[in-house]
Amino acid sequence: VGFPISSDGGVGDFLASMRGQPSFVALQGEGREWVRLFSRETMAKFDYTFTDAMTFFDDHGKRRRLWIPEEVGEITDSEVFMEMLVDRILGVLNHEPIDIHANPTFLPEVIAHDYDRLWTAERMQKVIDAAKTNDVAIEINNRYRIPSAAFIKRARQAGVKFSFGTNNADPNLGRMEYAVAMVKECGLTPQDVFVPRPDGEKAAQRQRAA
């Protein structure tokens, strides 16, 4: 269940309304602006924070939301696009105070069919290394069926933790079929699964403001 909160204001009331509920309360950062809208103190009041790299500004300063074909436009050179995308993902992992990187390795529809070719071992490793360095868990996403088993196995070998998500736009959340399949195929154990950090160890408290 999500509630839109656009800045520090209103967070206290929202968290108070959730007090005593048998659930974690997370902050989802939207776009790249979110880090300027919330203080680190406010971020740390949540059990964990997460975001994705599906919204960014391209090399020409144009805002792109990768799930909207009209904003993606034509991709004339998929290799050049991938270099830009990996750079933007690394920017998120290295400079935004998140505990989980959601929708990892997502590609726009126009090039998604080339996922295995475009997500080379080198590109995967760059993302994995940044996640490990910054202690960011990788979401295994049921809706988009990402990341691939090859990515998950590499990330597990590097010691990266995993979470499970759906990013569904409707109430039909499914039964985490893809995540369950990846747990079995990649040999994931409870020790590989992300657990929210205690106060003082959350991403907003570990990472200094950029």
C-alpha positions in Angstrom: 0.0 0.0 0.0 1.5 3.4 -1.0 0.8 6.9 0.3 2.1 9.9 -1.6 4.4 12.1 0.5 6.2 14.8 -1.4 8.5 16.2 1.3 9.3 16.1 5.0 5.9 17.6 5.9 3.3 15.0 6.8 5.8 12.2 7.4 5.3 12.3 11.2 1.5 12.0 10.9 1.8 9.2 8.4 4.3 7.2 10.5 2.1 7.8 13.6 -0.9 6.3 11.7 1.2 3.2 11.0 2.5 2.7 14.5 1.7 -0.8 15.8 0.9 -2.2 12.4 2.5 -5.6 11.6 4.5 -4.4 8.7 7.6 -2.5 7.6 7.2 1.1 6.4 9.3 2.1 3.5 10.1 5.3 1.6 10.1 5.0 -2.2 12.2 7.7 -3.9 10.6 8.9 -7.2 12.8 10.3 -9.9 16.2 11.9 -9.1 14.7 14.8 -7.2 13.7 12.9 -4.1 17.0 13.2 -2.3 16.5 17.0 -2.2 12.9 16.8 -0.9 13.6 14.7 2.2 16.1 15.3 5.0 18.3 12.4 6.1 16.6 12.5 9.5 13.2 11.9 7.8 14.5 9.1 5.6 15.9 7.3 8.6 12.5 7.3 10.3 11.4 4.6 7.7 12.5 1.0 8.0 14.2 1.2 4.6 14.4 3.3 1.5 14.3 2.2 -2.1 14.3 3.6 -5.6 15.0 2.6 -9.2 16.9 4.1 -12.1 13.9 4.1 -14.5 13.7 7.9 -14.5 16.7 10.0 -15.3 18.0 12.8 -17.5 19.8 11.8 -20.6 23.0 13.2 -22.1 21.0 16.0 -23.7 19.2 17.0 -20.4 15.9 15.3 -21.5 14.0 13.6 -18.7 13.2 10.0 -19.6 10.9 7.6 -17.9 11.8 4.2 -19.4 8.4 2.6 -19.1 6.8 5.3 -21.3 7.6 4.7 -25.0 6.9 8.3 -26.0 9.6 9.5 -23.5 12.1 6.8 -24.5 11.8 7.7 -28.2 13.9 6.0 -30.8 17.0 4.3 -29.7 19.3 4.4 -32.7 22.3 2.9 -31.0 21.5 0.4 -28.2 25.1 0.1 -27.1 25.4 3.9 -26.6 22.1 3.8 -24.7 23.3 1.0 -22.5 26.5 2.9 -21.5 24.3 5.9 -20.6 21.9 3.7 -18.6 24.6 1.9 -16.7 26.1 5.3 -15.8 22.8 6.5 -14.5 22.3 3.3 -12.4 25.8 3.7 -10.9 24.9 7.3 -10.1 21.9 6.1 -8.1 23.8 3.4 -6.3 26.8 5.5 -5.5 25.0 8.8 -4.5 21.5 8.1 -3.3 20.9 6.8 0.2 18.9 3.6 -0.6 18.7 0.2 1.0 17.2 -1.5 -2.1 17.6 -0.9 -5.8 14.2 -1.8 -7.4 13.5 -2.8 -11.0 17.1 -3.5 -11.6 18.4 -4.1 -15.2 15.0 -2.8 -16.6 15.2 -2.0 -20.3 12.7 0.0 -22.4 10.3 -2.1 -24.5 12.0 -1.2 -27.7 15.2 -3.0 -26.8 14.0 -5.4 -24.1 14.1 -8.3 -26.5 17.9 -7.9 -26.6 18.3 -8.1 -22.8 20.8 -11.0 -22.7 23.0 -9.4 -25.3 22.9 -5.9 -23.9 23.4 -6.8 -20.3 27.0 -8.0 -20.8 29.1 -9.5 -18.1 31.0 -6.3 -17.8 27.9 -4.1 -17.4 26.4 -6.5 -14.9 29.6 -6.5 -12.8 29.7 -2.7 -12.7 26.2 -2.6 -11.2 26.9 -5.5 -8.8 30.2 -3.9 -7.6 28.4 -0.6 -6.9 25.6 -2.4 -5.1 28.1 -4.3 -2.9 30.3 -1.3 -2.2 27.2 0.7 -1.1 25.5 -2.2 0.7 22.4 -1.9 -1.5 20.2 -4.9 -2.0 18.9 -5.9 -5.4 15.2 -6.5 -6.0 14.1 -9.6 -7.8 11.1 -8.2 -9.6 8.1 -10.5 -10.4 6.4 -8.2 -12.8 9.3 -7.6 -15.2 11.1 -10.9 -14.4 14.3 -9.2 -13.8 17.2 -9.4 -13.2 18.3 -12.5 -15.1 19.5 -15.6 -13.4 23.0 -14.8 -14.7 22.9 -11.5 -12.9 21.5 -13.0 -9.7 24.2 -15.7 -9.6 27.0 -13.1 -10.1 25.5 -10.8 -7.4 25.1 -13.6 -4.9 28.7 -14.6 -5.5 29.7 -11.0 -4.7 27.8 -11.1 -1.5 24.9 -8.8 -2.5 21.6 -9.2 -0.7 18.2 -9.6 -2.4 14.6 -8.4 -1.9 11.4 -9.4 -3.7 9.0 -7.0 -5.3 6.2 -6.7 -7.8 5.8 -3.1 -8.9 2.3 -4.0 -9.9 -0.1 -1.2 -10.9 -3.1 -3.2 -10.0 -4.2 -5.3 -7.0 -3.2 -8.6 -8.6 0.2 -9.1 -7.0 0.6 -12.7 -8.2 2.5 -15.2 -6.1 6.1 -14.1 -6.7 6.4 -16.9 -9.2 9.6 -15.5 -10.8 11.2 -14.7 -7.5 10.5 -18.3 -6.3 11.9 -19.7 -9.5 15.1 -17.6 -9.1 15.5 -18.6 -5.5 15.5 -22.3 -6.6 17.6 -21.8 -9.7 20.2 -19.6 -8.1 20.4 -21.4 -4.8 19.4 -18.4 -2.7 19.2 -19.0 1.1 17.7 -16.9 3.9 21.2 -15.4 4.4 21.0 -13.9 0.9 17.7 -12.0 1.7 17.7 -8.3 2.7 16.6 -7.5 6.3 16.0 -3.9 7.3 18.8 -2.4 9.3 18.5 -1.2 12.8 18.5 2.5 13.6 22.0 3.9 13.1 22.8 1.5 10.2 20.2 2.6 7.6 21.4 3.9 4.3 20.3 7.5 5.1 22.6 7.3 8.1 25.5 5.4 6.6 25.9 7.5 3.5 27.0 11.1 3.8 24.9 13.6 1.8 26.3 14.2 -1.7 
